[in-house]
Amino acid sequence: MTLHLVSKSPFSSSALRDCLQSFAEGDALLLIEDGVYALRHDALQTLQNSAVYCLEADAAARGQRELAAIVSGIKMIDDAGWVKLCTQHNPIVSWFR
């Protein structure tokens, strides 16, 4: 069970696309930093049955908090939730290109 961290916008980077190509059943995705802009991207629809998280502070800082609340299947988490995810998954892969 891999935890995938996407920290770049899918509108300016291939990070989300690259992540989704290696995403497997049981994996989880955490959107952080500019990766929270993926909340506006259609690619997340392919993960409807997967665990998808969004770092609440990053969504708020980028004006995406309300969107994160209405996008189906996205769970908002805080830093403590991020730490918990890191303890539950191995390996952890960062996508930032």
Secondary structure, DSSP 8 states (H G I E B T S, - for coil): --EEEE-S-TTT-SHHHHHHHH--TT-EEEE-GGGGGGGGSGGGGGGTTSEEEEEHHHHHHTT-HHHHHHSTTEEEE-HHHHHHHHHH-SSEEEE--
